[in-house]
Amino acid sequence: MTLQDKFAQLDQQNKALLAVNFYNFETLSAVLKAAAAQDTGIILQSTKSTIDYLGLEITAKLARAAISQHDVDAWLHLDHAQDIDLIKRALDAGYDSVMIDASEQPIEENREVTQQIVEMAKPYGANVEAELGYIAKLGQSKEKAAFTQPEEARDFVEQTGIDALAVAIGSAHGFYDKEPNLDIELLNRIRQVTPAALVLHGGSGIPDSQIQEAIRNGIRKINVATEVKNGFMNTLREEIPNTKEIDLRKVFPPAIDHVQSLLEDKIAMINQA
């Protein structure tokens, strides 16, 4: 099943899919173990930073091998790509989905480059995601407000032909300084005017009740990254001072287990929406 078909199925069910960033074998393993334990599909996300760290071929082949080993429905997604060449290489490497993020450019430039990626992805049958509005990235101000507007979303999706749209409705990447307050009414209005699968970025730290309400009002993909990195590293920090073990294969499992448990709880919460 393509990711586009999965999104269509989720839309009929009014459900959503968790999309989780992985950074190495250990975090990849934790994500897939959680999906297998919950008997659910999952989107595996890698960014340019992970690809720079692991290499594109290793990233793609490692993900494919792990998916096969855990026997789960999973799709490999390139998240927040701004380099057209990287997107082309990811498609050649077998990615199921790519995101072109030109959201910080004027909307005309965002539309133009997104159209280019949609045409590029067609021969591969790949899902294409774009972003419209301002969703604060790491290090950027969370006070700035430029929410996605329904009419602009409708026109953007119609003109570009994208499959999925990341919307700015009050979320942000990284840690939140205060509890976010998603604009669910705006989300519902966007949902009414576009067939694209709507994506919630910055899913780490949003209260469960808001995530569930967002799903009921059209969100089909929920991105999580910060909680994975934070949970993994904090567990290691707790474990390492208490051991003299030098075998990495014995040091990493508690951190893997922590991330698996965290994601199992999040998947269960999403499925209960």
N, C-alpha and C positions, 0 to 999 in steps of 0.2 A: 504494500500500500504506500502510495506517495504521501508526503507530508500534506500536500494540498487536499488529498482525499481524506486524510485523518482530520484535518481542520473542518472539512464539510461534515464529517460524521459528528465531531464534537459540537458543531453548531446546531445540528438537529437535536442533540442530547442536552444542549445548554451546559456543556462541560468544558474543562480546560486541561491543558497538558503542561507539566512542569518542564522547564528548560534550564539545565544546570551546566555551569562552566566547569571544565576539568583542566588540570594543570600538569598532571603527571600520572603515572600508572596508579598510584595510590588513590588519588581523588577520583579518577575514572572508575576504578574498581568499586569505590564506595557508592557512586551514583548508580551503577548498574546492579549492585547488590540490593540497593534500596528498591529499585524498580522491579527486580525479580521477586523480592519478598512481598511487595504489594501487588504483584501480578498486573502491572500497568505499563503502558508505553512511556517513553522518555525521550526528550531531545537533549543530545550531547552538544554542548557549545564550546568552541575554541575561538580565541581571539588572536589578533596578530602577535600579541606578546607571547602567548603560548606557542604559536607556530615558530616564532623567532627562537624560543627556548628549546623546543623539541625538534624542529624541522617539520616541514609540511608533510613529507612522505611518512615519517614516523608517526605524526599526529593522526593522519588518516588511517594508516594501517593498524596502528595500536588500537584505535577506536573500533575498527571493523573486527579485529581479532577478539576483542573483549566482548563486543556485542554477540558474536557467535558463541563464545564460551558461556555466556550467561543466558543465552536463548531468550532474549527479550525483544520486543518491538522498539527499535530506537532509530533515530534519525540524526545525522551529523550536520551541524549548522555552523557556519562561519559568522561570528557575531561582530558587529560594529566595524566592518571593513570600510576603509576610505580609499584604498588603493585598488584601482580597477585591475591591475595586473595580478594582484594577490587573489582577487575574486576569480579571475580566469584560471589561475593555477589550482585553486581549491576545487573548482568545477571539474577540471581535468583529473584531479586526484580522487574524484568520486563523492564529493560533498553533496548531500541531499538538498541543502538549503544554504542560501547566502543572504547576508544583510549588507546593503549599501547604506552607509550613514553619511548623508550630506545635509543633515538637519541644521547645521550651523551656517550653511550657505544660504543666500537668498533663495526664495522658493522656486524661482525660475531655474536656477542652477541645480537645485535639488531635483526638480522634475526632469531636467534634461539628462543628468547622469543616471538617474533611476531608470528612465526609459532605455538608456543604453544597456544597463545591466539586465533588464527584463528581456531584451532581444538576445543578449549574450547567453542567457540561461535557458532559452527555449529549446535548443537542440539537446540539452541535457535533461530536460523535464524537471529542472530543479525549482524549488520554492524560492521566491524572492521576497524579502522583507525590506521595508524602508522606514524612516522615521520622519514625523512631521510635528513641529513644535519644539519646545525646549525641555529636555529632561537632563538635569544637571549631571555631568560626569564627575569622576573623582577629581577633587580640587577646585571644582567650579562652584559658584554661589548657588545655594538652594533657595535664595530669596527672590531671584529673578523669576518672573512669571511670563510664560508665553505658551499658554495651553493650546492644544489642537482645537481648531474650530470646525464644526460639522461641515459647513459648506466647502471649506478648503480641503478637508479630508475627502469628501465626495469627489470633487474635481480632480484631486491628486491621484486617487485610485483609478478613476476613469481614464485619465490621460496617460498614466504610466503602465497600467495593467498589472500592478503588483498583486501578490497573493496575500501578504500580511502587512499590517501597518502598526508600528509602535506609536502609541499615542501619549501625549503629555497631558495628564489629568491630576498631577500632584505628587507623583513619585519621583525618586532621584536615585542615582547610583551611589554605592558606598554606604557609610553609616549615616543615620538620621540624627540631626541635632535635637529634634523634637518629633513627637509622633506625627506622621504624615496624615493628611486628610484628603482622601481621594474624592474628586468631583464626580460622583456616580451619576448625577443627573446629566452632566455633560457627556459622559461616556455613553449613556443610553441614547442621547441625541445623535452621537456619531454613529452608533450601531444602526440606527434607523435609516441612515442615508448611504451606507457603503456595505458591499458584500465581503470586503476583505476581512481576514482573520485579525482581530485586534489583539495587540501584544502589550503586556504590562512589564516595563523594565523597572529595575530597582526593587524587586520583590522581597529582598532581605529587609526585615524589620517592619514591614507593614503588618498591622494587626490582622489576625485570622479573619475576623468578622468583616473587615473591609475587603480582603481578598475574595472571600466568598460572595460578597455583594457584587464585586466587580465581575466575577464569573457569571453570576445571574444576569448581569447587564451587558454581556457581550465579550468579555475577555476570553480568549481561547489559548493563549500562551503566556506563561508567567516565568520571567527570568529570575534566576537566583545565582549569585556568585559570592558576594561578600560573606554570607553566613558560612559557606563552605571553607573559604580561606581562613576566616577567623576561628571557626570551630576546630579545624585541623591543626592550626598552629598553636592555639591555646592548649589543646590536649597534649601536644608534644612538649610544650613548656612545663606542663605539670608532670609529665612522665619522666623526662630526661634527668632532672635533679635527683630522682629516686632510684636511678639504676646506673650501673657501670657497664652495661651491655654495649658492645660495639657493633653487634650484628644488626644492620638496618632492618632486616627482615623480621626482627623481633621487636624493634622499637616502633615501627610504623603502625602495626595493627590496631593499637588502641585509638589512634587518630582516625584510622579508616572506619573503625566501629562507631566512633562518635558521629562522623559525618553521615554514615549509613542510617543511624538512628534518627538523626535530625531530619534527613530527607524522607525517611519512612513516615514520620509524623506529618511532614508538610504535604506529602502525597495523599495521605489519608484525609487530611483537612480539606485539600482541594477536591477530592472525590466526594466529599460530603456536602459540597456546595449545592 
